[in-house]
Amino acid sequence: MAAAPRLPRTTRSPQPDPATHPVDRTLPPLRMFTSGLQHVAAMYAGVVAPPMILGPAVGLTATETAFLVGASLFTAGLATLLQTIGFWKVGARLPFVNGVSFAGVTPMIAIGKAHSPDDALPVIFGAVMVAGVLGFLLAPWFCKLVRFFPPVVTGTVITLIGVSLLPVAFNWSQGGNPAADDYGSPRAIGLAALTFAIVLLLRRVLRGFLQQIAILLGLVAGTLLAIPFGMTDFGALKNAGLIGFPVPFHFGAPQFDTAAIVSMAIVMLVCMTESTADMLALGRIVDRPADERTIEGGLRADALGTALSPVFNGFACSAFAQNIGLVAMTRVRSRYVVATAGGILILLGLCPVAASVIALVPLPVLGGAGIVLFGSVAASGMQTLATAALDTGENALIVAASVGVGLIPIAAPDFYHAFPDDLLVILDSGISTGCIVAIVLNLLFNHLGSRDRSPDPTGTDAPAPEPTVAA
């Protein structure tokens, strides 16, 4: 009896089930890892910048700031897994990257200044936890209130976030410590200017993946240039272990201050507004429109990640818009790729050496790159405002008044010096005051009263388009 003929072997990868939506498909392991790593590279500078700003502002040492960086990486990974994998009614289940929100930086610095160095972080963490819980409870209703947060509001707030952070970059560029003898020296400012030029050059000449990490490459180049001048501190790296864990409540048990909670609750609303806009945009990009249930789940993930982050010494979480641009550019729509990025972030957070490497970056180098990074945040806000129909109704007046009030703490830091300390936590944050003014004026001019409103939804009732923050 003749033997059955052998079937020829095939080396082709199994084809994905056409019935499975691209968002829910997995990729081969190597491509899954490299695509996830690219998402980490695109967001890395944005994740580590807030703790590096806040650490010195509340009096942390380089080693303690490195610990804060590691904690932010770890909690960003957890929040990203909540969004992409999800459970119950938590998570948008889209390729949605979460990380530390820039919106909270200025308010947290204001909170830190209002309290002693020992109490600053516990008060901040307590306020962030409460804000996260409030956001979780509000999610089912907030997703129905998107019409009250149009581009004229979100664009104003995002612009103020970038503008409010630029003075931090200018301070870094001078050395970071006004009491130091070499503060503002030509050497420090020259190093910042050189880093600034390198980042711009890399963004101009590189393409694809390398262009996405231009700021990261600029930080590396600036740090290498600083070594011969003795401007790099290796202390944090020497004391860092290979494996570590962000010990819960490392800086003390959370404290709950009413003014701080109000300030961070406003930040939570800003984060939820940005995330809603990003989910709507991402849904269009991946051909899975974000309905009310998707937005509700995504907001719950944001809020739960925010509430849990302070346990591990992290901060408020929100969407990273630059990663949405990366999804659009690469057309890799799998949420499991972004979940892989979340896993990589967790591993980085569990490796103190990786976090300490970031602490090697001299402040002038960080300042030079920060000018580009924070300027990009402001530019994304302006891009959103460009869709806000400023020639319709009173939208231009809303922007003018909101930006004007929001710039007071920046242009005149002592403007509110005679006010009670509890109020200063809010008043000293241009983001908080500008956001409040924008929301109130938008309600007054575009939603209340009998005056006819423009039929153009872009100016009033439509949710904001996604901000495109540079990587």
Long-range contacts (C-beta under 8 A, 24 or more apart in sequence): 21-287, 21-288, 22-286, 22-287, 22-333, 22-334, 23-93, 23-94, 23-95, 23-286, 23-288, 23-333, 23-334, 23-335, 24-334, 24-335, 25-334, 25-336, 26-334, 26-336, 27-332, 27-334, 27-336, 27-337, 32-334, 32-336, 32-337, 32-340, 33-340, 35-330, 35-332, 35-334, 35-337, 35-340, 36-337, 36-338, 36-339, 36-340, 36-341, 36-343, 36-344, 37-341, 37-344, 38-209, 38-212, 38-326, 38-330, 39-97, 39-323, 39-326, 39-337, 39-338, 39-341, 40-341, 40-344, 40-345, 40-348, 41-209, 41-212, 41-213, 41-216, 41-471, 42-212, 42-213, 42-320, 42-322, 42-323, 42-326, 42-471, 43-76, 43-97, 43-99, 43-320, 43-322, 43-323, 43-341, 43-471, 44-213, 44-216, 45-215, 45-216, 45-219, 45-369, 45-373, 45-471, 46-99, 46-100, 46-102, 46-320, 46-322, 46-373, 46-469, 46-471, 47-72, 47-73, 47-76, 47-99, 47-100, 47-345, 48-72, 48-73, 48-358, 49-102, 49-366, 49-370, 49-373, 50-100, 50-101, 50-102, 50-104, 50-105, 50-315, 51-100, 51-315, 52-358, 52-359, 52-361, 52-366, 53-105, 53-109, 53-165, 53-168, 54-105, 54-108, 54-109, 54-112, 54-124, 54-315, 56-176, 56-363, 57-109, 57-112, 57-113, 58-109, 58-112, 58-117, 58-120, 58-121, 58-124, 59-117, 59-120, 62-233, 62-235, 62-236, 62-359, 63-235, 63-236, 63-239, 63-240, 63-356, 63-359, 65-236, 65-359, 66-236, 66-240, 66-352, 66-355, 66-356, 66-358, 66-359, 67-246, 67-250, 67-313, 67-352, 67-355, 68-313, 69-355, 69-358, 69-359, 70-244, 70-246, 70-348, 70-349, 70-350, 70-351, 70-352, 70-354, 70-355, 71-246, 71-250, 71-312, 71-313, 71-314, 71-349, 72-99, 72-100, 72-314, 72-315, 72-349, 73-345, 73-346, 73-348, 73-349, 73-354, 73-355, 74-246, 74-312, 74-314, 74-345, 74-346, 74-348, 74-349, 74-350, 75-100, 75-246, 75-305, 75-308, 75-309, 75-312, 75-313, 75-314, 75-315, 75-317, 75-349, 76-100, 76-314, 76-317, 76-342, 76-345, 76-349, 77-342, 77-343, 77-344, 77-345, 77-346, 77-347, 77-348, 77-349, 78-305, 78-308, 78-309, 78-312, 78-342, 78-346, 79-301, 79-302, 79-305, 79-306, 79-309, 79-317, 79-342, 80-338, 80-339, 80-341, 80-342, 80-345, 81-339, 81-342, 81-343, 81-346, 82-301, 82-304, 82-305, 83-298, 83-301, 83-302, 83-305, 83-338, 84-335, 84-336, 84-338, 84-339, 84-342, 85-335, 85-339, 86-297, 86-301, 89-293, 89-296, 89-297, 89-300, 90-297, 90-300, 90-301, 90-304, 91-297, 91-298, 91-300, 91-301, 92-279, 92-290, 92-294, 92-295, 92-297, 92-298, 92-301, 93-294, 93-297, 93-335, 94-279, 94-282, 94-283, 94-286, 94-288, 94-290, 94-294, 94-298, 94-335, 95-282, 95-286, 95-323, 95-327, 95-332, 95-333, 95-334, 95-335, 95-337, 95-338, 96-278, 96-279, 96-282, 96-298, 96-319, 96-323, 96-335, 96-338, 97-319, 97-320, 97-323, 97-338, 97-341, 97-342, 98-301, 98-302, 98-305, 98-317, 98-318, 98-319, 98-320, 99-317, 99-318, 99-320, 100-314, 100-315, 100-316, 100-317, 101-267, 101-270, 101-271, 101-274, 101-315, 101-316, 101-317, 101-318, 102-161, 102-162, 102-165, 102-374, 102-377, 103-157, 103-161, 103-267, 103-270, 103-271, 103-274, 103-316, 103-318, 103-431, 104-128, 104-264, 104-267, 104-271, 104-315, 104-316, 105-164, 105-165, 105-168, 106-161, 106-164, 106-165, 106-429, 106-430, 106-431, 107-263, 107-264, 107-266, 107-267, 107-425, 107-426, 107-429, 107-431, 107-432, 108-264, 108-315, 110-263, 110-409, 110-424, 110-425, 110-426, 110-428, 110-429, 111-257, 111-260, 111-263, 111-264, 111-425, 113-428, 114-259, 114-260, 114-421, 114-424, 114-425, 115-257, 118-252, 119-252, 119-255, 121-251, 121-252, 121-313, 122-251, 122-252, 122-253, 122-254, 122-255, 123-254, 123-255, 123-256, 123-257, 123-260, 124-260, 124-264, 124-310, 124-315, 125-249, 125-251, 125-254, 125-310, 125-313, 126-254, 126-255, 126-256, 126-257, 126-260, 126-261, 126-310, 127-256, 127-257, 127-260, 127-261, 127-263, 127-264, 128-264, 128-306, 128-307, 128-309, 128-310, 128-315, 128-316, 129-254, 129-306, 129-307, 129-310, 129-311, 130-256, 130-261, 130-264, 130-265, 131-261, 131-264, 131-265, 131-267, 131-268, 131-306, 131-307, 131-316, 132-268, 132-303, 132-304, 132-305, 132-306, 132-307, 132-308, 132-309, 132-310, 132-316, 133-303, 133-307, 134-265, 134-268, 134-303, 135-268, 135-269, 135-271, 135-272, 135-299, 135-302, 135-303, 135-306, 135-307, 136-300, 136-303, 136-304, 136-307, 138-272, 138-299, 138-303, 139-272, 139-296, 139-299, 139-300, 139-303, 140-296, 142-269, 142-272, 142-276, 142-299, 143-276, 143-292, 143-295, 143-296, 143-299, 144-292, 146-273, 146-276, 146-295, 146-463, 147-460, 147-461, 147-462, 147-463, 148-439, 148-442, 148-443, 148-447, 149-273, 149-276, 149-439, 149-463, 149-464, 150-388, 150-442, 150-446, 150-458, 150-459, 150-460, 150-461, 150-462, 150-463, 150-464, 151-384, 151-385, 151-387, 151-388, 151-458, 151-459, 151-462, 151-464, 151-465, 152-385, 152-388, 152-389, 152-390, 152-395, 152-398, 152-399, 152-438, 152-442, 152-446, 152-459, 152-460, 153-273, 153-398, 153-435, 153-438, 153-439, 153-442, 153-464, 154-273, 154-274, 154-277, 154-381, 154-384, 154-464, 154-467, 155-381, 155-382, 155-383, 155-384, 155-385, 155-386, 155-387, 155-388, 155-399, 155-464, 156-381, 156-385, 156-398, 156-399, 156-402, 156-403, 156-406, 156-434, 156-435, 156-438, 157-270, 157-273, 157-381, 157-431, 157-434, 157-435, 157-438, 158-274, 158-377, 158-378, 158-380, 158-381, 158-384, 158-467, 159-378, 159-381, 159-382, 159-384, 159-385, 159-403, 160-381, 160-402, 160-403, 160-406, 160-407, 160-430, 160-431, 160-434, 160-435, 161-377, 161-378, 161-381, 161-431, 162-374, 162-375, 162-376, 162-377, 162-378, 162-379, 162-380, 162-381, 163-378, 163-406, 163-407, 163-410, 163-430, 164-406, 164-409, 164-410, 164-429, 164-430, 164-431, 165-370, 165-374, 165-377, 166-371, 166-374, 166-375, 166-378, 167-410, 168-370, 168-374, 169-366, 169-367, 169-368, 169-370, 169-371, 169-373, 169-374, 170-367, 170-371, 171-367, 172-363, 172-364, 172-366, 172-367, 172-370, 173-363, 173-364, 173-367, 173-368, 173-370, 173-371, 174-364, 174-367, 175-363, 175-364, 176-363, 176-367, 187-229, 187-231, 188-231, 188-363, 188-364, 189-364, 191-222, 191-225, 191-226, 191-229, 191-231, 191-362, 191-364, 191-365, 191-368, 192-364, 192-365, 192-367, 192-368, 192-371, 193-368, 194-222, 194-225, 194-368, 195-219, 195-221, 195-222, 195-225, 195-364, 195-365, 195-367, 195-368, 195-369, 196-368, 196-369, 196-371, 196-372, 197-368, 198-222, 198-368, 199-368, 199-369, 199-372, 200-372, 203-372, 203-470, 211-471, 212-322, 212-326, 212-471, 213-471, 214-471, 215-369, 215-372, 215-373, 215-470, 215-471, 218-368, 218-369, 218-372, 219-361, 219-365, 219-366, 219-369, 222-361, 222-362, 222-364, 222-365, 222-368, 222-369, 223-360, 223-361, 223-362, 223-365, 225-365, 226-362, 226-364, 226-365, 231-362, 231-364, 232-360, 232-362, 233-359, 233-360, 233-362, 234-360, 236-356, 236-359, 236-360, 237-353, 237-356, 237-357, 237-359, 237-360, 239-356, 240-352, 240-353, 240-355, 240-356, 241-352, 241-353, 242-351, 242-352, 242-353, 243-350, 243-351, 243-352, 244-350, 244-351, 244-352, 245-350, 246-312, 246-313, 246-314, 246-349, 247-313, 248-311, 248-312, 248-313, 249-311, 249-313, 250-313, 251-313, 254-310, 257-422, 257-425, 258-422, 259-421, 259-422, 259-423, 259-424, 259-425, 259-426, 260-425, 262-425, 262-426, 263-425, 263-426, 263-429, 263-432, 264-316, 266-426, 266-431, 266-432, 266-435, 266-436, 267-316, 267-431, 267-432, 268-303, 268-306, 268-316, 269-435, 270-431, 270-435, 271-302, 271-306, 271-316, 271-317, 271-318, 272-299, 272-302, 272-303, 272-318, 273-464, 274-318, 274-319, 274-321, 274-464, 274-467, 275-299, 275-302, 275-318, 275-319, 276-463, 277-463, 277-464, 277-465, 277-466, 277-467, 278-319, 278-321, 278-324, 278-466, 278-467, 279-319, 280-463, 280-466, 281-324, 281-465, 281-466, 282-324, 282-327, 282-466, 285-324, 285-327, 285-328, 285-333, 286-327, 286-333, 287-333, 320-469, 321-380, 321-466, 321-467, 321-468, 321-469, 322-468, 322-469, 322-470, 322-471, 324-466, 324-468, 325-468, 325-471, 326-471, 372-470, 373-470, 376-469, 376-470, 377-469, 379-470, 380-467, 380-468, 380-469, 380-470, 381-467, 383-467, 383-468, 384-464, 384-465, 384-467, 387-458, 387-464, 387-465, 388-458, 388-459, 389-454, 389-456, 389-458, 389-459, 389-460, 390-459, 392-454, 392-456, 392-459, 392-460, 393-445, 393-446, 393-453, 393-454, 393-459, 393-460, 394-441, 394-445, 394-446, 395-445, 395-446, 395-459, 395-460, 397-441, 397-445, 398-438, 398-441, 398-442, 398-445, 398-446, 399-438, 401-437, 401-441, 402-434, 402-435, 402-437, 402-438, 402-441, 403-434, 405-430, 405-433, 405-434, 405-437, 406-430, 406-431, 406-433, 406-434, 406-435, 406-437, 407-434, 408-433, 409-433
